[in-house]
Amino acid sequence: MREMIIGELSTAFHEMVRGFAHFLPSLIVMLIIALIGWLIAMVVKVILRSILRLIKFDKLSQNAGTSQLLAKAALPPATEVLSRFVFWVTWLGFFLLGVYLLGIFGLQNQIARFFVFLPRMFVAMFIMFFGLLAASFFARAALLAAVNANVPSPGLLSTAVRVVIIVFTTSMVFEELGLAEQTMVLAFGIAFGALMFGLAIAFGIGGRDLARHFLEKRFVHGKREDNNDELSPL
Amino acid sequence: MPEESFLTDDFLRQLMNVGEVDIVVGLPTHNNAKTVGPIIQTIQSGILRGFPRERAVIINADGGSRDGTTDLVRGGSIGDVGAKSNLNALRTLHSISTDYSDSSDDSNGAAFRTILAAADLLRAKACVVMSPESANIEPEWLSKLLRPILNDGYDLVTPTYRRHKFEGLLVTNLLYPMTRALYGVKIREVFSSEFGFSCGLGSKFLEQNVWDDGAYSAGAEVRFTLAAITGKYRMYQTFLGDKMHVERRGAELVPALRQTVGALFSSLGPDYPVWSAVSDSTSAPTNGADHQVLLDPLRVNRKRLREMFSTGIMELESVFQAILSPETIVELRQIAGMSEDKFRLPAELWVKTVYEFAASYQRSAINRDHIIQALAPIFRGRVYTFLMENLHASAEEVENNIEALCLEFERMRPYLLQLWKSI
């Protein structure tokens, strides 16, 4: 009996040692991949940072309004944030590749899904950044046009333009990420429809007199007034 | 010649039929049927009276008019003019028209480019551009704009006008003083709708291969004048008389800013080696008065100007933060909050603001067109101040005030240089 127990323990120990000896090279390979990945991620980070500085990405980001958001969150400039993000994503990618090679059942599926998700995440980030850039550009364009045309509440108009573009961008981002697609499309449709409906009611019923006055001033009396009262700049 | 490529085959055929000429009269049009007939007759009369022995052609560059403008140009017979004025043409006077609206660049610059290319191909000795929007063109204007080129070898002849003291305020409060301060030449009308030039200057300007840039060609007239200054071409001013537009274009401030100030600001970058070395300003030779001021009463909505300035300052603060220094923003905000009787945008602050705009334009602080648009409300504040300062002023006092502003632009030039170096 005693010999049997010792024999079983000995077999289990040998199995464990053999298993570990079998696992050790994979672990070493994983660590090497992680180390190489870290080095590559560092190089990518340095190169990306240089390129972003060269193309004045911080200025672009400032125009998009993301710099202001980052500053409010006490984060570094956009160039630094993006290069750090790419570093961590690259390194994590290599690390997960190493883990994948360990052959741990269950993890492999999750890792494969992560790699499938990665390009979509980058596309979503791209959409978000350029969406913010477009929102900032068109909001400013609307503000300037409204101020120079002497339209009432130019700030409100500009904010409305910004909000609509950001909402639209956000819904695109969620759709790209595949998160709550149905909900987002529905929410966007409801929000956009409500906004337009609200504006129609506000302008058509609530502000009927204001609307009439504005339109008359703009298209009937306004033209005459402009012609009579303004000076030729040239 | 590369310029030929953007001219239509039909237009090239017309040019070949004309052959070599001495004078080209360029007439850019776009839906000007109301005025183009009399203007063509005036031009023909001007040629008959002033240049009966010269070979001349009228070239109409049209932007796709739908009101029959081009038919009126082609149908304008010199026989009628000759009979009326009892003058006879010794040469055939051609009048040809082309549509530039099919080209990629559908702007005023495209019309000017067409006229330049035609003058170049026809080997004209002198060229004059006339505006279809000037209500009072006289036949003598052609002689005044062309004679200095043909007889005295000048390269660019710009006009001076008799204006109301409150007309052309963008010219008197920004374009003239700033050009004078930076480029060192006292040219009253940097942006002129009528001007004459030599073939040499025209060809040189045409060679500049930047016409495909729509933003560039939008202010071609201003750039042309600046190119003449920086190229050290011989310049001359001639007094034409009253400046009257067919329509008062008060509401078109932003397009006017784009066409003039935008062109001036964008020229400052490439012209930096020239203007950074300028230390003084000199007068260009002038035939007649270099300015004349009318003092008739004029109805102006001053309240609207002040309100639009104040609204602009308050609403555009986020835009100004990207363009102006914090001190300038604070000063402008203080002025925006002032009551009507105390409201005044002083010359120093105006010049400082304009220079900061120019520097921001150079470093593209935000979209360049947005920078130009953002200047409009501040300009309205300056216009209001100018109106109040000169409400009861005599012609001499108005001119003294403009001269003082010019000197302020010159005095503050180091500030612009300092801003430029920090870009």
Interface residues (C-beta under 8 A of the other chain):
Chain A: Q62 N63 F137 R140 A141 L143 L144 A145 V147 N148 N150 P154 G155 E225 D226 N227 N228 D229 E230 L231 S232 P233 L234
Chain B: F166 E167 G168 L169 L170 V171 F191 H245 E247 R248 R249 G250 A251 E252 L253 V254 A256 L257 T260 L298 R299 V300 N301 R304 E307 M308 T311 G312 E315 L316 S318 V319 A322 I366 N367 H370 Q373 A374 A376 P377 F379 V383
